[in-house]
Amino acid sequence: MIGSATAASITNKDAQSQVLIVTEAGDKIEMVIEAGATVNFCPAGCFVTMPSGDRETLDGSETLDIVNGAAVIN
């Protein structure tokens, strides 16, 4: 997924890849975030299931970090 300046941003600070499940406009996809990578996604809002199993509703302006398998919204 390629995002824009208004998209949410997530950085994986873990040493291994992490998988998010993103539901956007009724479509559910698995998004792999490689170790150390930053990905922009969710420009128009979405629901996200984090690696820890936690669920969040994003509006597309958030900045998140994955730390120890859990997402932290900054």
C-alpha positions as CSV (number, residue, x, y, z in Angstrom):
1,M,0.0,0.0,0.0
2,I,1.4,3.4,-0.9
3,G,0.1,6.2,1.3
4,S,0.0,9.9,1.1
5,A,0.9,12.8,3.4
6,T,-2.5,12.4,5.1
7,A,-2.2,8.7,5.7
8,A,-1.5,6.9,9.0
9,S,2.1,5.9,9.4
10,I,3.5,2.8,11.2
11,T,7.1,2.0,12.0
12,N,8.1,-1.5,13.1
13,K,10.8,-1.1,15.8
14,D,11.0,-4.9,16.4
15,A,13.7,-7.1,15.0
16,Q,11.2,-9.3,13.1
17,S,8.4,-8.6,10.6
18,Q,5.0,-8.0,12.0
19,V,1.6,-8.5,10.4
20,L,-1.4,-6.1,10.6
21,I,-4.9,-6.9,9.4
22,V,-6.3,-3.8,7.8
23,T,-10.0,-3.4,7.0
24,E,-10.6,-0.4,4.7
25,A,-13.7,0.3,2.6
26,G,-14.9,-3.2,3.5
27,D,-11.8,-4.9,2.2
28,K,-9.6,-6.9,4.6
29,I,-5.9,-7.4,3.9
30,E,-2.9,-8.6,5.8
31,M,-0.1,-6.0,5.7
32,V,3.4,-7.2,6.5
33,I,5.7,-4.6,8.1
34,E,9.3,-5.6,7.8
35,A,11.7,-5.0,10.7
36,G,12.7,-1.3,10.8
37,A,10.3,-0.3,8.0
38,T,7.9,2.6,8.0
39,V,4.7,2.2,6.0
40,N,2.0,4.8,5.2
41,F,-1.5,3.4,4.9
42,C,-5.2,4.0,5.7
43,P,-5.6,7.5,4.1
44,A,-9.4,7.5,4.5
45,G,-9.7,5.8,7.8
46,C,-9.7,2.1,8.6
47,F,-9.9,-0.6,11.3
48,V,-6.6,-2.3,12.2
49,T,-5.9,-5.5,14.1
50,M,-2.5,-5.1,15.6
51,P,0.1,-8.0,16.0
52,S,-0.9,-8.2,19.7
53,G,-4.5,-8.8,18.7
54,D,-5.6,-5.3,19.8
55,R,-8.0,-3.5,17.5
56,E,-7.9,0.2,16.7
57,T,-10.0,2.5,14.6
58,L,-7.8,5.0,12.7
59,D,-8.8,8.2,10.9
60,G,-5.7,8.3,8.7
61,S,-3.7,10.9,10.6
62,E,-2.0,8.8,13.3
63,T,1.6,7.8,13.8
64,L,2.2,4.4,15.3
65,D,5.2,2.3,16.4
66,I,5.3,-1.4,16.8
67,V,7.3,-2.2,19.9
68,N,7.5,-5.8,21.3
69,G,4.6,-6.9,19.0
70,A,2.3,-4.1,20.3
71,A,1.3,-0.9,18.6
72,V,1.8,2.4,20.3
73,I,-0.1,5.4,19.0
74,N,2.0,8.5,19.2
